[in-house]
Amino acid sequence: MTTFDPALTASRCLEAWTSGDLETTRSLLSDDVTFEGPLGHTEGADAYVSGVAHMADAVSGVELKNLIVEGDDVCIMYDLLSKSAGAVPTIGWYHFRDDKIESVRAYFDPRQLTDKPAQKKFHIPLFASALQVCQEAD
């Protein structure tokens, strides 16, 4: 019998989507997972996978820095290795329900990804309106 490990599951999800392994990513999510971050919001596992699929094309990987677990919550500090913008310091907060990821909140400064040169290389159609808002705020 295996024991559920939220730290391992959150890390697997992060490493899976950043390497393009969307099947593994999907298997770790609850059907009604929500995502909230500086570049957008999604509801449902299919929308989440679609969003990270676009992101996965623009990243070369992830460098884990630290991980904190408290009950059903896991916080991962990492550098998202963007192909066009370099390392983007990020915090991902994963909340679990019934051994599946129920919600993901991402915290990072989106300016590295939303400046004009990087934006042309970093295709994120689902988050286009959020990109516009970020540009207008500069």
Residue, then its C-alpha position, 0 to 999 in steps of 0.5 A: m500500500t502506498t501513502f499519498d505524498p502531497a509534496l511528491t505529487a505537486s512536484r510531479c505535476l510541476e515537472a510534468w507540465t514543464s517537460g510537456d508530459l500533459e498526460t501525467t499532469r492531467s492524472l494528478l488533477s481533480d476534474d474541477v481544478t482551478f488555476e489563478g495566476p498573474l497571466g490568467h484563470t482557468e476552471g476545470a482540468d481540460a482548461y488547466v492542461s490547455g493553458v499549461a500546454h501553451m506554457a510548456d512550449a515556451v519553457s525549457g524546464v524548472e529549477l526547484k528551490n524550496l518546498i513547504v508542506e502544511g496539511d493539504d497545501v504545498c508551496i513550491m518555490y522555483d525558477l521557471l526556465s523560459k526559453s525567451a525570458g530566462a529564469v522567472p522566480t515563481i511560487g506555486w501553491y497547490h491545494f489538494r482534495d482526495d489526493k488530487i490537486e484541487s487548485v493551483r495559484a502561481y505567483f511571479d512578476p510577469r514583466q519578464l514574460t510580457d515585455k514586447p520582445a518576449q511576448k512575441k516568442f511567448h505564445i499564450p493565447l488564453f492569457a492575452s487579455a491579462l497580458q494587455v492589462c499588464q502592459e497598460a499597467d507599465 
